[in-house]
Amino acid sequence: MGRKELPFFDDAHKAPHPSTDQRANAVAESYKPTWFAGLDPHAKLTPVTSPELARIAERPSGVDLRVRIGTILLQNPVIAASGTFGYGVEFAPLVDLNRLGGLVVKGLSLEPMAGSPPPRMYETTGGMINAIGLQNIGVRAFVTEKLPQLRNYCTAVIANVFGRSVTEYVEVIRVLEDTDGLAAYELNISCPNVERGGAEYGADPVLVAEVVGRSRKASQRPLWVKLSPSVGNIGLISKVAESSGADALVIANTYPALCLNAHTRRSHLGSTSGGLSGPAIKPITLRLVHDAYQVVGIPIIGLGGIENSTDTVEYMIAGASAVQVGTAHFVDPRASERLVGDLEAWCRRENIREISGLRGSLEGNRVV
């Protein structure tokens, strides 16, 4: 399934396509993965002003979903993940953005990037493999075209930042520092450093310290560091990020993966390999969150295979303060919003008054 078939993810440098029920239902009808449970593929998407959505947004009383990520207080622990939610504003016709704890915009680079050649996505057992190639409009276009619209919403907006060199990370942050409307930065350190022969930042403690340290000096806002799962010791990398100035950790990015066609002997993706996401990675990432929680004192945001309230609660029990929802948006654009309501209902059934109390409650976890 190509990116052109997903109108919710159109980039800003392309002609805008108004989101309509007809188009949304056409996308949902054409893509019915077997791994997503509990979603009616024939359910009609309704606009955000409809009575149906109002019923979705009803809140059970007596449940406090607020969580704190360092100095940032989120109204709930559900955050839309970068790369799966456009720049946020594209989803506004379908999703009540004010219901989310936060949203992380598509990764921003110093200059616009065209991304990888198609095909860019392939469904696999338990998830999907993508190779978007960090396509984006560039940080300056984001500031002028997207950020003004995002200021209209009462949800935390986090800018995902990346670069081909440490200097580019810093320059992107400097552009964003002169703007209003952002709650924090999320550093994607799973990128190759062209100045160091293509070595991935997140796999080398020295590079982690350099990019996080210099970004910390350039930023007056909280700094979240998004870690790669492909490291030998997640605890070591987590501690290095923390000591270098990270205010929170996002664990984890997609897993390097390959999908081949046995008949053509070619990759299903235009760039050969990609990143695996979806339910298949959840147990592995849960362990990474648990292991990092044992050694760091800063908040952790869990990311990987989250579809429902149970997934969210499990991440929090393992040590996460909040979660990010990613691949589920490719099936249901309202996945994050629906999760907020489901999480409230779960807490009510379980007599949980404050969801923040679940953090790190796994038996045998360290005591905070």
N, C-alpha and C positions, 0 to 999 in steps of 0.2 A: 504494500500500500504506500503510495507516494505522498509526499508532503502536500502536493497540490490538491489532494483529496481531503485534506483536513483544514477547512476554512478557519477553524478556531486558532490556527497556528500561523496564519499569514503574517509575514514580516512587514514592518512599517514602510519599507521602501518599495513595496508592491502596492498596486491599486487596492484600496480597502474593499472588502466584501462584506456587506451588512449581514449579520447573523440572523437567520430566520428559522422558524420552526420547520419549514419544509426542507431546508438544507440540512439542519441539524439531524432531523430524522432520517434523511437519506444517508448521511454518514454513519449513523448508528446502525441502520439496516444493512449497510454493506460490510460492516465489520463486527463480527460476533465471535470474539475469541472464546475458546472453551475454558480458559483458566479463570475467568471472572465470574464468581458465584454471586447469586442474589440479585442480579440486575435483569429486569425484564427488557429484552431487546426490542419489544414492540411498544414500550412505554413512550408516550408523546412528551417531548420537551416543551414546556410552557414558558412564556416570557416572565421576567422577574416581577411584573406588576400583577400577576394573576392570583386568584384566590388559592389555586393549587399550591403555588410556591409559598403563599402565606401560611398554609397548613404545615409545609415542610419546616418553616422557620419558627414554629411555635416552640417555646422553651418550657420544659418542666421546671417548676419552681423549686427553690431550695438547693440548687446545685451551683457551686462556685467552680467554674472552669478556668479561672485566671491562673496563669503561670508567669514566672519571672525568668527572663533570660538576661542575666546580669542586671543592667540598669533599665531594661525594657520590660514593661508589664504588658503581656498579651492578654486579650480578653478570653482566649481559649488556646489550647496547644496545637491547633491544626493550621499548618502553613502550606500553601501551594508551592511546590518545588520549582526551581529554575529549570527552564528548558521544556516544561510540560504545560505551561500556563501563559505562553506568549509574554507580552509585556504587561499582562493583567487587564488592561483596558479592553482588549479584544473579547474577553469573557463577560464584560459588564452587561451585555444584553441578555445573558442567560443565567448569570450567577449574581447573587447579592454579595458583592465583595465585602460589605460591611459586616457580614457574618463570620468572616474568616479571622483567625488569629493574626495572620499575616500572609504576604505573598512575596516570593522571590522572583524578580524579573529575569528574563532571558539574559544570558551572559553578555557582558559589555566589554568590548575591546576598544583600543585607542582609535582605530580606523575600522570602517565597515568590512565585514568578511562575507564572502559568498558561500562558504561552507563546502561540504563534500558533494561529489557527483551522485546522482540517483542511481539505483534505489537507495533510500536512506533508512528504511525500517523493515523489519521482518519478524513476524510472529513465530515464536518457538514454544516448546513445552514449558508451561509455567511462566510465560512472560513474553518479552520482546527484545530484539537487539536493534539498536539504533546507531546510526553514524551520521548525525546531522552536521558535524564538523564545525560547531560553534558559530553558525551563521547568525549574524546580527547587524543592526544598522549603524553601530558605532556609538560611543558614549555621547558625543555632541548632539547627534540626531535624537537620541533618547531624551536628552535634557530639554530640547526644544519641542519635540513632537509628542512625547509620551508622558513625561513627568508632570506637566501641568494638569493633565487629565487625572492622574493618580492622586493629586492633592485633594480631589473632591471626595475621597473615600476615607472613612474612619477605620482604617486597618493599617497595620505596620507594613511599610513597603521597604524591602531589602534589595539592594542592588548587588547582583552577582558580578564579580570583577575577575578578569583574567588577562594574561599578556604573554607574549613570546619571550619577554625578558623581565627582570625585576623592575627595570626602569619603566616599562610600559604599565605594569601594575600601579606603580606610584603615580604615573601621569593620569591614568584613568581616575584614580581616587582624587587627585587634585582638581580635575574638571568637576567632579561630583561635589566636592567640598564647598564649592561656590553656589550650591543650590539648596533649596528648602524642599521638604517633603519626604526625606529618606530617614528611616529609623536606624539602619545599620548597613554594613557592607559584608558580603559573603565572598571570601577569596576562594576561587577554584584553583587549587594547586595540583590538579591532576594533569596539567598541561606540560608539554615538553619545553625545556629552556633552550632556545636556539643558540644562546651564547655559551652553553655548556655541552654542545654536541648532541642536543636533543634529550638530555636526561630529564626525567620527570621530577618536578619539584617535590611532590609529595612522597617520593620513595627515598629521598636523600635527606637525612637530618640536617646537614649543613645548608642545603638549599631551602629547606623549610624555615630554618632560623633566619636566613637572609631575607626571603620574600615576606615573611610575617613581620620581622623586625622593621624593615624599611616601610612597609605599609602602615604599621602601627605609628611610626613617626609622622607619616603624612596625613593621618586621619584623626579627626576630632570625634568621630562617631564610633560606636561599638564595632568590633571586628570579629566576624564569625569566619572560621576556617573550615572549608569543606575538604575532608580527607579522602584519599584514595583507599579503596579496600585492598589494593594489591601491594601491601607492605608486609615485611616479615614480622614486624613487631608493632602493632597498633598502639600499644602503651608507650613505647619510646617516642614515636612520632607525635602522639598526643601531648606528651610532656614537653617536648621541644616547642610545639606550637604554643602551648600555654605559657612557658617561660619566655617566649619571644614576644608576647603581647596579645595573644588571642583572648577574646572575651567569651567565646563559646566555640564549640566544635560541632560540625555537621558530619555525621557518620552514617552512610558513606556514599561516595559516587558510584557510578555503574561499574560492573565487573568486565574486564576485557574478554571478548568472546568472538567466536568465528561461526558462521553459518554457511554451509556449502550445499551446492546442488550436485548430487551424485551423477546425474545424467550429462550435464554440461561441463562438469568439473570446474565450475566457477563459483565465486561467492554470490550469495543472494544480495549482497550489498555492493554499491558502486565503489566503495573504498576498501573492500575486502573484509576488514574486521570492524567491530563496533563494540558497543557497551551493552551488557545484559542487565535488564531491570525487570521488575514484576515480582509476583509471589515466590518464585523460585529462590530468590536471593535473601528472603526474609530471615530464615534461621541462621544463615551465615552472618548477616549484618547484626542480628540480635547479639550474637557472641562478641562481635567487635565493640558494640556499645557497652556491653557488660564489662569487657576487659578494660576499656578506656575509663569507665566509671571508677574502677578500682584505684586508679593512679592520678586522676586529675581532680581539681577542685572547681573548675569552671563548668557551666552548664553544657549538656550534650543534647543535640537535636538528632533524633533517629530518622533515617531515610532508607527505605528499601522494602517494597512489597506490601505497603500499607493500603488496605482496602476497606476496613471496617473498624468498629470500636474495639473489638478484641485485639486486633493488631496494634492499635494505638496503646492500649493499656499494657500489653506485653512489653512494648518498647519502654514505657515509663517504669514498669517494674524492674526492668533490666538496668535502668539508670538514666534514661532520657527525660529531659524536662519538657520537651515538645517533640512533634514529629512533622515531617514534610511528606506530602502526598504527591506522587509523580505520575507513574504509568497509568494509574486508574483514570486519569483525566482523558486518556485516549479512548476510553470506553464510554465514560460518562463525564461530560464537561462539568457536571455539578458534584463530582465525587467529594471534593473538600467540603462544600457546604452541607451536603447530606451527612457527612461524617460528624460534623459538629452536633447536629440534632441527634444522631445515633449515640454519640458519646454522652450527651446529657441524659438520654434515656437509660443507658447502661449504668451510669452512676446512680441514678434514682433507684433502679432495680436492686443494685448492690449496696444501697444505703451509704454511698460515698458522698460526703458533704463537700469536701475540697479535693479536687483531683490532684492537686500538687502533692498531696500526701502519699501518692502512689510511687513517687520517684524513688528508685533504688530500694524498693521494698522486697526484692527477691531475698529469700532466706539465704544467709551466708554472704550477702553483699556487705560492703563496709558501711559503718554507721556514720551519717553526716549530721 
